[in-house]
């Protein structure tokens, strides 16, 4: 059975990179080595793995990766630090139609 990983890297410029792979060690080595000059992280090395989640279903992994890419930096960091309270607070709806605002 194949495994897929959604991962987050903290780059040297503090950018949080989100990616997906079926071979986490190889992919981390590719990011770190900088052999691919077209890779987004090439000029942001060194990178540090701050989060990974394993999936058995590639479609679920892709959906999760897309979701994470839309998250704020604060929310990504809360997830990477397993800060459940911050994650919950950052996930709350803050628009005027939210019933909790009344």
N, C-alpha and C positions, 0 to 999 in steps of 0.2 A: 504494500500500500504506500502510495506517495504521500509525503508530507509537504505542506506549503507554509511559509512563514511570512507574516506581516511584521515589519520591524521599523524601528525609529532610530535614527542616528543623530547625535548632537555634533554639529560641525564646529570647526575652530572659530567660526564667526558667530556662533550661537544659533545658527539656523537649525531647525529640526527637519530632517529629511525623512520621508516615509516611503517605504518600498515593499516589494513582494518578491519572494524567491522560492525555489524548491531546494536550494542548497545554501543554507545560511553561512556556513564557514567560507565557502568559495566566494560568495557575494561580498562578504565583509572584507576578505582579502583583496578583491577587485577594487572596492571603494578605497581601501587603505593604500594600495600600491600606486594608484593613480595612472596605471598603464593606459587606460582609456581616457584620452584628453577631452572627449566629448561628454563624459559623465558629469552630471550636475555637481557632484561632490568633489570633482578633481581639484578645483581651486580652493576648496573649503576644508582640506585635510589639515591635520589628522581628524578623524571622526571617531566617535565613541558610541557603541551600542548602548542605548538606554531602555529599549523595550523590544520584546519579541512575543509573538503569539503564534502558536502552532494550529494548523488546520488540516483536516483530512480531505476537505472538499475545496477545490480551487475556486469555484464560484463564490463560496462564502468568504474565502480569503480576499478575493478581488473586491467584493462588496465592502468588507471591513477596511481595506486599504483606501478605497474611495471615500468612505465616511471619515476616516482619520485625516485625510488630506484637506478636508473642509473645516476641521476643528481649529480653534484658536491655539496659539502657542501655549497659553496658560493651561488649556484643557489637555493638550498633549503632554505637557510636563506633569500635570496632576496624575494622568494615567501612568506615566513612566515611573512615578514615585509611589504608586499605589495609594494615593491620597484620596480615599473614597469620599470624604466630606467635601473637599475642594471640587472634585469631579461632579458631585451632585449639585453643588452651588453653581458651578459654571455651566451646568446643563439646564438650569431652570430657564423657563421662558421669561423674558423681560419686556415684552411688548405691552402696549396699553390694554389689549384685549384679554390679558391674562387675569383670570378670576382672582388669583391670590393678591393682586395689586389693589383690590378694592376693600 
